[in-house]
Amino acid sequence: KAPMPGNILDVKVKAGASVKAGDVLVILEAMKMENEIRTPIDGVVKEVYVNETDKVSVGDKMLVVE
């Protein structure tokens, strides 16, 4: 989920991608700063709900990693 409101600058993964804890999933611009949103777990990206240029609010679903 989005930890803060902002604009999606880049989505680094696609559904089906294997990720390791700490991998960057999304670049989120908030207050003129680029924030790397990282996965806290090893897993597989099941779904991606955001695209480049999307706007998100706090708590919006961005990705599912299982």
N, C-alpha and C positions, 0 to 999 in steps of 0.2 A: 504494500500500500504506500501511497505517497506520504512522505514524512512532513512535507511542507507544500504550500501552493507554489506553482511556477509553470514554466514552459518546458516541454520535452525537446531537447536539442538533438539527442541521438539515442537510438535503441541499439545496443551492442550485441543482442542475442536474438535468435529466432526460436520458435516452438520446436522442440525436439533436441535442442542443443544441451550437451552435458556441461555442467558448471561445477566449479570447486568453490568452497567457502572463500569469500574475499574477492571473487571475480566481479568486475563492473558489469552491471546489467543495463543501466540507463544513465544518461547525463541529463540532469535536471537543472535548469537555470532558475534561480530564485534570488531576488534582490541584486541583480547584475553579477552574481557569482555562479560558477559552474560547480554543481555538486555531483559527485560520483555515487550512484546508488548501487551498493554491492550486496551480493547474496550472503546471508549468514550461514548457509548450509551447503553441503555437496548435494547435487541432485540433477534433475533434468527439467528444463523449462517446458511446462505443459501448455501454457497459454500466454499470449502477449496481448494486452488490452490497449496499449498506447502506441502511437506513431509519432514520428518527428513532427514538430510544430503543434502538437496537441497541448492544451492547457489542462492542468490538473489542480485539484483542491486537496487539502489535507484528508487522508483516508481513502482517496480514490484508488481503486484496484489498478495496478500497473501490469503485474506479471504473476504467474503461479509457478513456483518451483517446488517439486516434490522429490 
